[in-house]
Amino acid sequence: NKVFMEEAIGAEYGEGFESFRPNGLLKVDVDFLNNRLQEGFLKRIRYAMKPDEAYGLIFSWDNVVADTRSLKLNAWKQLASEEGKEIPEDSDVQRLMLCAGADHVLRKLLLWETSESELDRLKSRLSQLYYDNLLELRKPVEGLEEWLDAVSTSRIPCAVVSSLDRKNMVEALEGMGIKKYFQAIVTEEDGMESMAHRLLSAAMKLDRKPSKCVVFEDDPRGVTAAHNCTMMAVALIGAYPAYDLEQADLAVGSFNELSVINLRRLFAHRGSDFMDLQKQIVGKAPPRRRITTDTI
């Protein structure tokens, strides 16, 4: 699994992924989805009356839905305890441990001299400890449930994306009592190779074109992935300070700072769609024709 791996951002040039169809291989990229998922006539009328429903919200699992930062750190500490070793208390080292892949952490940061077979054993045990901690999770990130409830009232569809396997993901969401809010879930089984590919997969499942989606992230790399997919990005300040998240379209300290009106403002500069009010340019009025009647 990819829980303790540093993933590629993806879609640097708008490229997507390949999907197998009965009539052959289908290449799904950013432009393709923006065109294919264009709203039809009836949907445009509906969205003109209820504009909020046109959006799709995509939530990253790590530190946006669940506090996986503490879960991962606890897993590392438990592993070190089992091996009779210690994890450095330095905050910078711990942050690197949570961002880098397990191989890099074991060899370069913790300097545990291990063979390949021993490395595989440690990584396997680390993943098991993480999953054990995950099943004990009972609360989502602060303010998330209230935010999900608000967007649910506005009938805005939501998706959650993760490198977790589907079984553990669903169990964790059910344990926190928030699975009902997500219309789509993207997991390891979907076979996506990068962060951006998972976002595109989520847009497909929500039936929303990427340019109408908002991604909630806490990682600058996730913000980049969202922009590569023509999506908007809302960053949660926490794991990274605000100055590291300046590329985001909006940065907030918690979900409590958000309202549905924020979503509309994100797209305010995008121009107008069908049935939006337009300004009419009034030019010079044409000369009036004189009507004359012939007399007999």
C-alpha positions as a Markdown table, in Angstrom:
| # | Residue | x | y | z |
|---|---|---|---|---|
| 1 | Asn | 0.0 | 0.0 | 0.0 |
| 2 | Lys | 1.0 | 3.7 | -0.3 |
| 3 | Val | 0.2 | 4.9 | 3.2 |
| 4 | Phe | 3.9 | 5.4 | 4.0 |
| 5 | Met | 5.0 | 6.3 | 0.6 |
| 6 | Glu | 5.6 | 9.8 | -1.0 |
| 7 | Glu | 3.3 | 9.9 | -4.0 |
| 8 | Ala | 3.7 | 11.6 | -7.3 |
| 9 | Ile | 1.7 | 14.8 | -7.8 |
| 10 | Gly | 0.6 | 14.0 | -11.4 |
| 11 | Ala | -1.1 | 15.7 | -14.3 |
| 12 | Glu | 1.8 | 18.2 | -14.7 |
| 13 | Tyr | 0.7 | 18.6 | -18.3 |
| 14 | Gly | -2.9 | 17.8 | -17.9 |
| 15 | Glu | -2.4 | 14.1 | -18.5 |
| 16 | Gly | -4.7 | 11.6 | -16.9 |
| 17 | Phe | -5.1 | 7.9 | -16.7 |
| 18 | Glu | -6.2 | 5.0 | -19.0 |
| 19 | Ser | -9.5 | 3.3 | -18.5 |
| 20 | Phe | -10.5 | 0.0 | -20.2 |
| 21 | Arg | -13.8 | -0.1 | -22.1 |
| 22 | Pro | -15.5 | -2.8 | -24.1 |
| 23 | Asn | -14.6 | -1.0 | -27.3 |
| 24 | Gly | -11.0 | -0.4 | -26.4 |
| 25 | Leu | -8.6 | 1.7 | -24.3 |
| 26 | Leu | -9.9 | 5.1 | -23.2 |
| 27 | Lys | -7.4 | 7.8 | -22.3 |
| 28 | Val | -8.9 | 10.1 | -19.6 |
| 29 | Asp | -7.2 | 13.4 | -19.1 |
| 30 | Val | -8.1 | 16.8 | -17.7 |
| 31 | Asp | -9.4 | 18.3 | -21.0 |
| 32 | Phe | -11.3 | 15.1 | -21.8 |
| 33 | Leu | -13.2 | 15.2 | -18.5 |
| 34 | Asn | -13.9 | 18.9 | -18.7 |
| 35 | Asn | -15.5 | 18.4 | -22.1 |
| 36 | Arg | -17.2 | 15.0 | -21.4 |
| 37 | Leu | -18.8 | 16.1 | -18.1 |
| 38 | Gln | -20.1 | 19.4 | -19.5 |
| 39 | Glu | -23.6 | 19.9 | -18.2 |
| 40 | Gly | -26.5 | 19.1 | -20.5 |
| 41 | Phe | -29.4 | 21.5 | -21.2 |
| 42 | Leu | -31.6 | 20.3 | -18.3 |
| 43 | Lys | -28.8 | 20.3 | -15.8 |
| 44 | Arg | -27.9 | 23.8 | -16.8 |
| 45 | Ile | -31.4 | 25.0 | -16.1 |
| 46 | Arg | -31.3 | 23.2 | -12.8 |
| 47 | Tyr | -27.9 | 24.7 | -11.9 |
| 48 | Ala | -29.1 | 28.2 | -12.9 |
| 49 | Met | -31.8 | 27.9 | -10.3 |
| 50 | Lys | -29.6 | 26.1 | -7.7 |
| 51 | Pro | -26.0 | 27.1 | -8.5 |
| 52 | Asp | -24.5 | 25.4 | -5.5 |
| 53 | Glu | -25.4 | 21.9 | -6.8 |
| 54 | Ala | -23.1 | 22.4 | -9.8 |
| 55 | Tyr | -20.0 | 22.1 | -7.6 |
| 56 | Gly | -18.3 | 18.9 | -6.4 |
| 57 | Leu | -16.2 | 18.8 | -3.2 |
| 58 | Ile | -13.2 | 16.4 | -2.9 |
| 59 | Phe | -11.6 | 15.8 | 0.5 |
| 60 | Ser | -8.2 | 14.4 | 1.0 |
| 61 | Trp | -8.3 | 11.7 | 3.7 |
| 62 | Asp | -5.0 | 12.7 | 5.4 |
| 63 | Asn | -5.3 | 15.4 | 8.0 |
| 64 | Val | -8.4 | 16.8 | 6.3 |
| 65 | Val | -11.0 | 14.1 | 7.1 |
| 66 | Ala | -9.0 | 12.3 | 9.8 |
| 67 | Asp | -6.0 | 13.3 | 12.0 |
| 68 | Thr | -3.7 | 10.8 | 10.3 |
| 69 | Arg | -0.7 | 12.8 | 11.3 |
| 70 | Ser | -1.0 | 11.6 | 14.9 |
| 71 | Leu | -1.9 | 8.1 | 13.8 |
| 72 | Lys | 1.2 | 7.7 | 11.7 |
| 73 | Leu | 3.5 | 9.2 | 14.4 |
| 74 | Asn | 2.0 | 6.8 | 16.9 |
| 75 | Ala | 2.6 | 3.9 | 14.5 |
| 76 | Trp | 6.3 | 4.9 | 14.2 |
| 77 | Lys | 6.7 | 5.2 | 18.0 |
| 78 | Gln | 5.1 | 1.8 | 18.5 |
| 79 | Leu | 7.4 | 0.3 | 16.0 |
| 80 | Ala | 10.4 | 1.9 | 17.6 |
| 81 | Ser | 9.3 | 0.6 | 21.0 |
| 82 | Glu | 9.0 | -2.9 | 19.7 |
| 83 | Glu | 12.4 | -2.7 | 18.1 |
| 84 | Gly | 14.0 | -1.3 | 21.3 |
| 85 | Lys | 14.7 | 2.0 | 19.6 |
| 86 | Glu | 13.6 | 5.7 | 20.0 |
| 87 | Ile | 12.0 | 8.3 | 17.7 |
| 88 | Pro | 13.8 | 11.7 | 17.8 |
| 89 | Glu | 11.7 | 14.4 | 19.5 |
| 90 | Asp | 12.8 | 17.1 | 17.1 |
| 91 | Ser | 9.7 | 18.5 | 15.4 |
| 92 | Asp | 11.4 | 19.0 | 12.0 |
| 93 | Val | 12.6 | 15.3 | 12.0 |
| 94 | Gln | 9.1 | 14.1 | 12.9 |
| 95 | Arg | 7.5 | 16.3 | 10.1 |
| 96 | Leu | 9.9 | 14.7 | 7.6 |
| 97 | Met | 9.0 | 11.3 | 8.9 |
| 98 | Leu | 5.4 | 11.9 | 8.1 |
| 99 | Cys | 6.1 | 13.3 | 4.6 |
| 100 | Ala | 8.7 | 11.0 | 3.3 |
| 101 | Gly | 8.4 | 7.3 | 2.3 |
| 102 | Ala | 9.1 | 4.6 | 4.9 |
| 103 | Asp | 12.3 | 3.4 | 3.1 |
| 104 | His | 13.8 | 6.9 | 3.3 |
| 105 | Val | 12.8 | 7.3 | 6.9 |
| 106 | Leu | 14.3 | 4.0 | 8.0 |
| 107 | Arg | 17.5 | 4.4 | 6.1 |
| 108 | Lys | 18.2 | 8.1 | 6.0 |
| 109 | Leu | 16.4 | 9.7 | 9.0 |
| 110 | Leu | 16.4 | 7.0 | 11.7 |
| 111 | Leu | 19.5 | 5.3 | 10.4 |
| 112 | Trp | 18.3 | 1.8 | 11.2 |
| 113 | Glu | 20.8 | -0.4 | 9.4 |
| 114 | Thr | 18.7 | -3.1 | 7.9 |
| 115 | Ser | 18.8 | -5.7 | 5.1 |
| 116 | Glu | 16.1 | -5.7 | 2.4 |
| 117 | Ser | 14.2 | -8.5 | 4.0 |
| 118 | Glu | 14.3 | -6.8 | 7.4 |
| 119 | Leu | 13.2 | -3.5 | 5.7 |
| 120 | Asp | 10.1 | -5.3 | 4.2 |
| 121 | Arg | 9.3 | -6.7 | 7.6 |
| 122 | Leu | 9.5 | -3.4 | 9.4 |
| 123 | Lys | 7.3 | -1.7 | 6.7 |
| 124 | Ser | 4.7 | -4.4 | 6.9 |
| 125 | Arg | 4.6 | -4.1 | 10.7 |
| 126 | Leu | 4.4 | -0.3 | 10.5 |
| 127 | Ser | 1.4 | -0.6 | 8.2 |
| 128 | Gln | -0.3 | -3.1 | 10.5 |
| 129 | Leu | 0.2 | -0.8 | 13.5 |
| 130 | Tyr | -1.3 | 2.1 | 11.5 |
| 131 | Tyr | -4.4 | 0.1 | 10.5 |
| 132 | Asp | -4.9 | -1.0 | 14.1 |
| 133 | Asn | -4.8 | 2.6 | 15.2 |
| 134 | Leu | -7.1 | 3.7 | 12.4 |
| 135 | Leu | -9.9 | 1.4 | 13.5 |
| 136 | Glu | -9.9 | 3.1 | 16.9 |
| 137 | Leu | -10.5 | 6.5 | 15.3 |
| 138 | Arg | -13.9 | 7.9 | 16.4 |
| 139 | Lys | -13.7 | 11.6 | 15.6 |
| 140 | Pro | -13.1 | 13.4 | 12.3 |
| 141 | Val | -11.1 | 16.7 | 12.1 |
| 142 | Glu | -12.6 | 19.5 | 14.1 |
| 143 | Gly | -15.5 | 21.2 | 12.3 |
| 144 | Leu | -15.6 | 18.8 | 9.4 |
| 145 | Glu | -18.9 | 17.1 | 10.3 |
| 146 | Glu | -20.7 | 20.5 | 10.7 |
| 147 | Trp | -19.3 | 21.6 | 7.3 |
| 148 | Leu | -20.4 | 18.3 | 5.6 |
| 149 | Asp | -23.8 | 18.8 | 7.1 |
| 150 | Ala | -24.0 | 22.3 | 5.7 |
| 151 | Val | -23.0 | 21.3 | 2.1 |
| 152 | Ser | -25.3 | 18.3 | 2.3 |
| 153 | Thr | -28.2 | 20.6 | 3.0 |
| 154 | Ser | -27.2 | 22.5 | -0.1 |
| 155 | Arg | -27.1 | 19.2 | -2.0 |
| 156 | Ile | -23.5 | 19.6 | -3.0 |
| 157 | Pro | -22.0 | 16.1 | -3.7 |
| 158 | Cys | -18.8 | 15.1 | -1.8 |
| 159 | Ala | -16.0 | 12.6 | -2.4 |
| 160 | Val | -13.1 | 11.4 | -0.2 |
| 161 | Val | -9.8 | 10.2 | -1.7 |
| 162 | Ser | -7.1 | 8.1 | -0.1 |
| 163 | Ser | -4.4 | 5.5 | -0.8 |
| 164 | Leu | -6.1 | 3.3 | 1.8 |
| 165 | Asp | -7.8 | 0.1 | 0.8 |
| 166 | Arg | -11.6 | 0.4 | 0.6 |
| 167 | Lys | -12.4 | -2.0 | 3.5 |
| 168 | Asn | -10.4 | 0.0 | 6.0 |
| 169 | Met | -11.5 | 3.3 | 4.6 |
| 170 | Val | -15.2 | 2.5 | 4.8 |
| 171 | Glu | -14.8 | 1.1 | 8.4 |
| 172 | Ala | -13.0 | 4.3 | 9.5 |
| 173 | Leu | -15.7 | 6.5 | 8.0 |
| 174 | Glu | -18.4 | 4.5 | 9.6 |
| 175 | Gly | -16.6 | 4.6 | 12.9 |
| 176 | Met | -16.6 | 8.4 | 12.7 |
| 177 | Gly | -20.2 | 8.5 | 11.6 |
| 178 | Ile | -19.6 | 10.5 | 8.5 |
| 179 | Lys | -19.8 | 7.9 | 5.6 |
| 180 | Lys | -23.4 | 9.1 | 4.8 |
| 181 | Tyr | -22.0 | 12.4 | 3.6 |
| 182 | Phe | -19.8 | 11.0 | 0.8 |
| 183 | Gln | -21.3 | 10.1 | -2.5 |
| 184 | Ala | -18.0 | 8.8 | -3.8 |
| 185 | Ile | -14.9 | 7.1 | -2.4 |
| 186 | Val | -11.6 | 6.7 | -4.2 |
| 187 | Thr | -9.3 | 4.1 | -2.7 |
| 188 | Glu | -6.3 | 1.9 | -3.5 |
| 189 | Glu | -8.5 | -0.5 | -5.5 |
| 190 | Asp | -9.2 | 2.3 | -8.0 |
| 191 | Gly | -5.5 | 1.9 | -9.2 |
| 192 | Met | -4.7 | 5.5 | -9.5 |
| 193 | Glu | -0.9 | 6.3 | -9.8 |
| 194 | Ser | -0.8 | 9.8 | -8.5 |
| 195 | Met | -2.6 | 12.4 | -6.3 |
| 196 | Ala | -4.0 | 14.1 | -9.4 |
| 197 | His | -5.3 | 10.9 | -10.9 |
| 198 | Arg | -7.3 | 10.2 | -7.7 |
| 199 | Leu | -8.8 | 13.7 | -8.0 |
| 200 | Leu | -9.9 | 13.1 | -11.6 |
| 201 | Ser | -11.3 | 9.7 | -10.6 |
| 202 | Ala | -13.4 | 11.5 | -7.9 |
| 203 | Ala | -14.7 | 14.1 | -10.4 |
| 204 | Met | -15.8 | 11.2 | -12.6 |
| 205 | Lys | -17.6 | 9.5 | -9.8 |
| 206 | Leu | -19.3 | 12.7 | -8.7 |
| 207 | Asp | -20.3 | 13.4 | -12.3 |
| 208 | Arg | -18.8 | 16.9 | -12.1 |
| 209 | Lys | -16.2 | 18.3 | -14.5 |
| 210 | Pro | -12.8 | 19.0 | -12.8 |
| 211 | Ser | -13.1 | 22.8 | -13.3 |
| 212 | Lys | -16.2 | 22.8 | -11.1 |
| 213 | Cys | -14.6 | 20.8 | -8.2 |
| 214 | Val | -13.1 | 22.1 | -5.0 |
| 215 | Val | -10.3 | 20.1 | -3.3 |
| 216 | Phe | -9.7 | 20.3 | 0.4 |
| 217 | Glu | -6.1 | 19.7 | 1.2 |
| 218 | Asp | -3.5 | 20.4 | 3.9 |
| 219 | Asp | -0.4 | 19.6 | 1.8 |
| 220 | Pro | 1.2 | 22.1 | -0.8 |
| 221 | Arg | 1.7 | 19.1 | -3.1 |
| 222 | Gly | -2.0 | 18.3 | -2.9 |
| 223 | Val | -2.8 | 22.0 | -3.8 |
| 224 | Thr | -0.5 | 21.7 | -6.9 |
| 225 | Ala | -2.3 | 18.4 | -7.9 |
| 226 | Ala | -5.7 | 20.2 | -7.7 |
| 227 | His | -4.5 | 23.1 | -9.8 |
| 228 | Asn | -3.0 | 20.6 | -12.4 |
| 229 | Cys | -6.5 | 19.2 | -12.7 |
| 230 | Thr | -8.1 | 22.8 | -13.1 |
| 231 | Met | -9.7 | 22.4 | -9.7 |
| 232 | Met | -9.9 | 25.0 | -7.0 |
| 233 | Ala | -8.0 | 24.3 | -3.8 |
| 234 | Val | -8.9 | 25.1 | -0.2 |
| 235 | Ala | -6.0 | 24.5 | 2.2 |
| 236 | Leu | -6.2 | 23.7 | 5.9 |
| 237 | Ile | -3.5 | 25.4 | 7.9 |
| 238 | Gly | -2.0 | 23.0 | 10.4 |
| 239 | Ala | 0.6 | 20.5 | 9.2 |
| 240 | Tyr | 2.0 | 23.3 | 7.1 |
| 241 | Pro | 2.1 | 27.0 | 7.9 |
| 242 | Ala | 0.1 | 29.5 | 5.9 |
| 243 | Tyr | 3.1 | 30.7 | 3.9 |
| 244 | Asp | 3.6 | 27.2 | 2.6 |
| 245 | Leu | 0.0 | 27.2 | 1.4 |
| 246 | Glu | 0.0 | 30.5 | -0.4 |
| 247 | Gln | -0.7 | 28.8 | -3.8 |
| 248 | Ala | -4.2 | 27.7 | -2.5 |
| 249 | Asp | -7.2 | 29.7 | -3.7 |
| 250 | Leu | -8.3 | 29.9 | 0.0 |
| 251 | Ala | -6.5 | 29.0 | 3.2 |
| 252 | Val | -8.4 | 28.5 | 6.5 |
| 253 | Gly | -7.5 | 27.5 | 10.1 |
| 254 | Ser | -10.4 | 25.1 | 10.4 |
| 255 | Phe | -13.7 | 24.1 | 8.7 |
| 256 | Asn | -15.5 | 26.4 | 11.1 |
| 257 | Glu | -14.4 | 29.4 | 9.1 |
| 258 | Leu | -16.2 | 28.2 | 5.9 |
| 259 | Ser | -19.6 | 28.8 | 4.5 |
| 260 | Val | -21.3 | 27.8 | 1.3 |
| 261 | Ile | -20.9 | 31.4 | 0.0 |
| 262 | Asn | -17.1 | 30.8 | 0.1 |
| 263 | Leu | -17.6 | 28.2 | -2.7 |
| 264 | Arg | -19.4 | 30.7 | -4.9 |
| 265 | Arg | -16.7 | 33.3 | -4.4 |
| 266 | Leu | -14.0 | 30.9 | -5.5 |
| 267 | Phe | -15.7 | 30.6 | -8.9 |
| 268 | Ala | -16.7 | 34.3 | -9.2 |
| 269 | His | -13.9 | 35.1 | -11.7 |
| 270 | Arg | -14.6 | 32.1 | -13.9 |
| 271 | Gly | -17.0 | 33.9 | -16.2 |
| 272 | Ser | -20.6 | 33.1 | -16.9 |
| 273 | Asp | -22.5 | 30.0 | -18.0 |
| 274 | Phe | -25.7 | 29.5 | -19.8 |
| 275 | Met | -28.7 | 31.4 | -18.3 |
| 276 | Asp | -26.5 | 33.7 | -16.2 |
| 277 | Leu | -27.5 | 37.4 | -16.4 |
| 278 | Gln | -25.4 | 39.2 | -19.0 |
| 279 | Lys | -24.8 | 42.8 | -19.7 |
| 280 | Gln | -26.0 | 43.9 | -23.0 |
| 281 | Ile | -23.8 | 46.4 | -24.9 |
| 282 | Val | -26.1 | 49.1 | -26.4 |
| 283 | Gly | -24.7 | 50.7 | -29.5 |
| 284 | Lys | -26.0 | 53.6 | -31.6 |
| 285 | Ala | -29.7 | 53.2 | -32.3 |
| 286 | Pro | -30.5 | 52.6 | -36.0 |
| 287 | Pro | -32.2 | 55.4 | -37.8 |
| 288 | Arg | -35.9 | 55.3 | -37.8 |
| 289 | Arg | -37.6 | 54.6 | -41.1 |
| 290 | Arg | -40.2 | 57.1 | -42.2 |
| 291 | Ile | -43.5 | 55.4 | -43.2 |
| 292 | Thr | -45.3 | 57.1 | -46.0 |
| 293 | Thr | -48.7 | 56.2 | -47.5 |
| 294 | Asp | -49.4 | 56.4 | -51.2 |
| 295 | Thr | -52.5 | 58.4 | -52.1 |
| 296 | Ile | -54.7 | 57.5 | -55.0 |
